[in-house]
Amino acid sequence: MASSPDVKVPDRTQVLIIGGGIIGCSVAYHLTRRGISDVTIIEQGVVTGGTTWHAAGLVSQLKASHSLTRLATYSTRLFEELEDETGQATGYRSPGSISVAADTERWEEILRGASMATTCDVDTEVIDLDRAKELFPLLNTDDLVGALYIPRDGVTSPVDTTLALAKGAKARGAQIIEGVAVEKLVTENGKVVGVDTEQGYIEAETVVLSTGIWTRQLAGTIGVNVPLQACEHFYIVTEPLDGVPRGMPTLRDPGGYTYFKEEAGKIMAGFFEPRGKVWNLDAIPRDFSFGTLPEDWDHVGPIFEKAVHRVPALGDVGLQLFFNGPEAFTPDGVYYLGMAPEVDGCFVAAGFNSVGIQSAGGVGWVLADWIADRHPPMDLSLVDIRRAFPFQGEPDYLAKRIPEGLGLLYAMHWPFHQYESARNQRLSPIHDHIAAAGAVFGEVAGWERPNWFGLDGQELVYQYSYGKQNWFEASGVECHAVRNAVGFFDQSCFVKFRVEGPGALDALNVICANEVDVPSGKAVYTQWCNDRGGIEADLTVTRISETDYFVVTAAASGTRDEAWLRRGCRDHEVTVTDVTDELAMFGVMGPNSRALLAGLTTADLSNDAFPFGTAQHIEVAGHDVRAMRMTYVGELGWELYVPWAEAPALYDAIFETGEAHGLKHSGYHAMNTLRLESGYRHWGHDITDEDTPLEAGLGFAVAWDKASFTGREALLAQRELPRTKRLIQFRLEDPERLLYHDEPIYRDGELVGRTSSGMWSYVEDRCLALGYVNHADGVTRDWLDAGIFEIEVATERIAATASIRSFYDPRNERVRL
Ligand SMILES: Cc1cc2nc3c(=O)[nH]c(=O)nc-3n(C[C@H](O)[C@H](O)[C@H](O)COP(=O)(O)OP(=O)(O)OC[C@H]3O[C@@H](n4cnc5c(N)ncnc54)[C@H](O)[C@@H]3O)c2cc1C
């Protein structure tokens, strides 16, 4: 559909939404509900003509995490009411859904999901297989071990629901223009100011890219990185079938990669095959409204056979339709929301991995709030566009990773699961050395990181399960070394920034909640808070000189923290430089670390000369190293920063000396255990932008006397109130069960919170977790002591012990040995 010269576009609009799919229409609908009515949707074709029109229309609530489930649940509530509000039929109904498992591991995954659902008010029911067959008579239950029923799951007409959202938005003032493509976004001084369309320029304060499979290319016109890629997605629709009751629940058989939906007496079966097919890597044609792709039985055939096994009637009926349409998939299988880190005012809502219909309501709600308030209404770090990295936008990478990502939608969501494709994007300078030492790598932000080191003769691959995995013993050896001797961590993937210039102190002292006007050589643990006191980042800031600081943060937070830092430094005379690839970083941690390093340096490492929380330039084995006395594992230790090229030689020297001190390689699984034992928080899990330092037990890292820092007023106000929400440490008293995250926490039988992270402790011989609990009168020590706590794992409640302090070294004395 080419642009018509008769279509007129406005000169300006407050919010310009590009793309009239269900997402763009939902954002417009919710913006107008927030009272922002100067909203324009520009659609190059016809509303719904992108991916939306051909969706199967499943609206399920249960997702892989708490935040995604909350958004999907909101969608069902909205879709239930939308027709009444707008007068536009939506086709929404709630037949419920059934998820089935054909093996015990899948059943555990489904049950763990059911437990998580209780923290989001989603009702689920474990049903026996006879009941499952009663609800879905075509089901073959012969090889099944369990079924979960979610009564309120829905199905909808994607087109009609989108039209209802559009109608609601228009009724409150939004304008929708069809048949006009945006050709280019326009920026000034790092901010989006408008767009060039086929019909002229439109000035806009805010631009939303809800452009589906077209988003990567359009965002690229202003250097915004949205790594997504179109992939083919298939379903079939049968002829009408006997014995199909109207209103039958949707059936999900993840082990068979298929969902089944009843539609006017027919069955629609959709597939998430293990390896997807990328479509049009270089560019998506402008004129693809209502486009379809060719059928491919060679590709779908093996999956269809599994579908026939689960619903044998499929084998005896004719097919009315074989459908293939493109959908936008992302490297980690989760969509992107939020303001682009590269350009102010440019919001993204794209990459829906085949859940765009069910997510649309929630996405519209949170993005409208995000635009209106300039911050999200809840923790959305999982979907935040600031988790993307530049290498992920490369077509070569996407061509390899995206097909795997599509398959993982219905694959087992194993704890500690690692991608197989597009690996080795970023390597530490000692990668080969640690590989030779038996490292088994995991990937974070493209970095290959040693998660564990195989024991003698052990096969260096993961064997996944929900129980203790094959690295359990190996990681225990690593933890033991760090607690009792000394361990070596390759932390080169940590992101490092130099912040230099006469304005560095002023800028950083506003960004940091802790005091950074400290003597040179002092390393400060701090949070970066937002105006609400929520934690945006958790990191260390070291003063190098009057005007020079060194900032170190976790690999996964690199894009996000850099954007926060650059925005905070914008009005100051400061340069920010990412020096991650210049400096390797080694952690030498454990009670023997001092003795080990003393054999390599003449520097005085005593407590008096080199106290905890300080940094010095010292020579280690002939290398000029910045040594920082810091730890994330709760033991005496030093972080060593060394020029990239010298890292292998320093590594060799450390290991030559280290053996006598019991030095062992230690991986990131061990680090996770050790930090949890010591009660150290992990940003993204235990602390997010909706948790304050007071709630997270990090009030000690706030410089309350400092005249001003971002979040100060909110934190001071909160300090006067009872602590109604608080991060607590838990120990699960059943030594066989493991915690990961999002497990419900009960006190005296009442749901009071959920876990934020969990890991096995080799010291406690039990699983430990952190989790927020809530109590209107305050979460106090007395309240904790007076209650009986349980944590629910796969629908079973298990006794747990709660503690405000960490179970291991509660006074944090070992770091000061
Ligand atoms: C076969 C299949 C089955 C599916 N089944 C389900 C399901 O059961 N449940 C579910 O939740 N999800 C499902 N999905 C996924 C769902 O359809 C999508 O996630 C959702 O429609 C995405 O909506 P959107 O608004 O992001 O994208 P789109 O609907 O593609 O909208 C983007 C719009 O942007 C416009 N646009 C792009 N570039 C420009 C430009 N430069 N200028 C102006 N306009 C532009 C396009 O024309 C398009 O209309 C399915 C997808 C497929 C392919």
PDBQT file of the ligand as one rigid body, heavy atoms in Angstrom, charges set to zero:
ROOT
HETATM    1  C1  LIG A 901       1.281 -16.987  13.463  1.00  0.00    +0.000 C 
HETATM    2  C2  LIG A 901       1.274 -16.120  14.678  1.00  0.00    +0.000 A 
HETATM    3  C3  LIG A 901       0.440 -16.449  15.746  1.00  0.00    +0.000 A 
HETATM    4  C4  LIG A 901       0.441 -15.646  16.881  1.00  0.00    +0.000 A 
HETATM    5  N1  LIG A 901      -0.367 -15.974  17.931  1.00  0.00    +0.000 NA
HETATM    6  C5  LIG A 901      -0.378 -15.209  19.058  1.00  0.00    +0.000 A 
HETATM    7  C6  LIG A 901      -1.221 -15.512  20.150  1.00  0.00    +0.000 A 
HETATM    8  O1  LIG A 901      -1.968 -16.476  20.124  1.00  0.00    +0.000 OA
HETATM    9  N2  LIG A 901      -1.164 -14.719  21.253  1.00  0.00    +0.000 N 
HETATM   10  C7  LIG A 901      -0.331 -13.659  21.330  1.00  0.00    +0.000 A 
HETATM   11  O2  LIG A 901      -0.285 -13.001  22.366  1.00  0.00    +0.000 OA
HETATM   12  N3  LIG A 901       0.465 -13.325  20.297  1.00  0.00    +0.000 NA
HETATM   13  C8  LIG A 901       0.457 -14.065  19.159  1.00  0.00    +0.000 A 
HETATM   14  N4  LIG A 901       1.255 -13.740  18.099  1.00  0.00    +0.000 N 
HETATM   15  C9  LIG A 901       2.127 -12.576  18.219  1.00  0.00    +0.000 C 
HETATM   16  C10 LIG A 901       1.391 -11.294  17.958  1.00  0.00    +0.000 C 
HETATM   17  O3  LIG A 901       0.693 -11.395  16.756  1.00  0.00    +0.000 OA
HETATM   18  C11 LIG A 901       2.384 -10.155  17.906  1.00  0.00    +0.000 C 
HETATM   19  O4  LIG A 901       3.257 -10.221  18.998  1.00  0.00    +0.000 OA
HETATM   20  C12 LIG A 901       1.700  -8.822  17.933  1.00  0.00    +0.000 C 
HETATM   21  O5  LIG A 901       0.711  -8.760  16.944  1.00  0.00    +0.000 OA
HETATM   22  C13 LIG A 901       2.714  -7.715  17.736  1.00  0.00    +0.000 C 
HETATM   23  O6  LIG A 901       2.031  -6.518  17.649  1.00  0.00    +0.000 OA
HETATM   24  P1  LIG A 901       2.787  -5.185  17.250  1.00  0.00    +0.000 P 
HETATM   25  O7  LIG A 901       1.829  -4.093  17.385  1.00  0.00    +0.000 OA
HETATM   26  O8  LIG A 901       4.070  -5.121  18.002  1.00  0.00    +0.000 OA
HETATM   27  O9  LIG A 901       3.250  -5.412  15.740  1.00  0.00    +0.000 OA
HETATM   28  P2  LIG A 901       2.432  -5.260  14.347  1.00  0.00    +0.000 P 
HETATM   29  O10 LIG A 901       1.075  -5.810  14.452  1.00  0.00    +0.000 OA
HETATM   30  O11 LIG A 901       3.305  -5.831  13.316  1.00  0.00    +0.000 OA
HETATM   31  O12 LIG A 901       2.332  -3.716  14.218  1.00  0.00    +0.000 OA
HETATM   32  C14 LIG A 901       3.420  -2.933  13.814  1.00  0.00    +0.000 C 
HETATM   33  C15 LIG A 901       2.904  -1.940  12.796  1.00  0.00    +0.000 C 
HETATM   34  O13 LIG A 901       3.900  -0.973  12.546  1.00  0.00    +0.000 OA
HETATM   35  C16 LIG A 901       3.723  -0.538  11.209  1.00  0.00    +0.000 C 
HETATM   36  N5  LIG A 901       4.966   0.106  10.786  1.00  0.00    +0.000 N 
HETATM   37  C17 LIG A 901       6.197  -0.451  10.732  1.00  0.00    +0.000 A 
HETATM   38  N6  LIG A 901       7.098   0.445  10.281  1.00  0.00    +0.000 NA
HETATM   39  C18 LIG A 901       6.428   1.592  10.055  1.00  0.00    +0.000 A 
HETATM   40  C19 LIG A 901       6.832   2.875   9.601  1.00  0.00    +0.000 A 
HETATM   41  N7  LIG A 901       8.102   3.129   9.281  1.00  0.00    +0.000 N 
HETATM   42  N8  LIG A 901       5.885   3.833   9.482  1.00  0.00    +0.000 NA
HETATM   43  C20 LIG A 901       4.592   3.581   9.816  1.00  0.00    +0.000 A 
HETATM   44  N9  LIG A 901       4.165   2.370  10.244  1.00  0.00    +0.000 NA
HETATM   45  C21 LIG A 901       5.075   1.399  10.374  1.00  0.00    +0.000 A 
HETATM   46  C22 LIG A 901       3.432  -1.830  10.471  1.00  0.00    +0.000 C 
HETATM   47  O14 LIG A 901       2.813  -1.599   9.250  1.00  0.00    +0.000 OA
HETATM   48  C23 LIG A 901       2.581  -2.586  11.476  1.00  0.00    +0.000 C 
HETATM   49  O15 LIG A 901       1.210  -2.432  11.217  1.00  0.00    +0.000 OA
HETATM   50  C24 LIG A 901       1.279 -14.517  16.945  1.00  0.00    +0.000 A 
HETATM   51  C25 LIG A 901       2.098 -14.199  15.868  1.00  0.00    +0.000 A 
HETATM   52  C26 LIG A 901       2.093 -14.993  14.739  1.00  0.00    +0.000 A 
HETATM   53  C27 LIG A 901       2.995 -14.634  13.609  1.00  0.00    +0.000 C 
ENDROOT
TORSDOF 0
